[in-house]
Amino acid sequence: MYSNVVVAVDGSDEATHAARHGVGLARRFDATVHAVHVLDRQTLRVVTGVADDRLRRRAETVLADAEALASAHGVTAETVLEEGAPARTVVDVAAGVDADLVVVGRRGSRGVADRLLGSVAEGVVAGSDVPVLVVPGAGTSPAGDAAPDYSRLLLPTDGSDHALAAAAHAAALARRVGAPTHVLNVVDIQAAGGLFNAGGIEQSLVERLEAEGQTAVDETAAAVREAAPERADGPPDLASAVVRESSFDGPAAGIGTYVADNGIDLVVIGSHGRSPLERTLLGSVASRVLRTVDVPVMVVTQPA
């Protein structure tokens, strides 16, 4: 499924951690890594002479380190040094090398407050036509240059075409890393009527929503099985659940709780992509999951 993996690197610990994930997946899929470093054109406008030379030397070092990381894992790597707006340039490079996956750190060297999505990561996800793996902080990074593995995958679903499109990617990942896939539907109690409505929400409505959630889970699990029918050790290992979430944070909060309670280390989530008229923002659930779940999240876009 993945032949060309673009990895955005900027020398930060978080980007280096993300590169380990990118290299690990490239090794699993026998893909080529394209390590991309972007010199921000706005920064270049205000630096000259020694400062400019220092930035370019640092960029070369960052790319050389990424290439060495890939080589240590037997992965072919190419390096790309560009000037421009970082997010837009990463997206353009991905299109130019016919990438089928982009990997970015959640924050990167500029840094923003914890639990906020960095502007570069957000721009890449919003602009990319291919899946983007967003990797949070390096606090749990393995020692040395080890490439992370995944033990449990989570595929949230609401039964939409976006969720079903993500099923194929979850299936491919599960097959290559040998990890079970959990398919989850979250019943949003607040959206259904709210806890503070007069008399509360009727139990019959909750039960109907749970039944609809179970249908969504069953259809998505079937899509995972269909996408991964050939396994030497049998059909895909699947678990499923429908849970209630009553907080005002909605399904994203339910997803976060499920991730923590079940040892999930990779989330694959569908979201709409670019509309014909304008670049749309991420769906609200995917956006909040990216900001609040402290495991890698792969966003699979589908044209709106």
Secondary structure as UniProt FT lines:
FT   STRAND          4..8
FT   HELIX           13..29
FT   STRAND          32..40
FT   HELIX           41..46
FT   HELIX           49..72
FT   TURN            73..74
FT   STRAND          77..84
FT   HELIX           86..96
FT   TURN            97..98
FT   STRAND          101..105
FT   TURN            114..115
FT   HELIX           119..127
FT   STRAND          132..135
FT   HELIX           138..140
FT   TURN            144..145
FT   STRAND          153..156
FT   HELIX           161..177
FT   STRAND          181..188
FT   HELIX           189..192
FT   TURN            195..196
FT   TURN            198..199
FT   HELIX           203..227
FT   TURN            232..233
FT   STRAND          238..245
FT   TURN            248..249
FT   HELIX           250..262
FT   STRAND          266..272
FT   HELIX           284..292
FT   STRAND          297..302
//
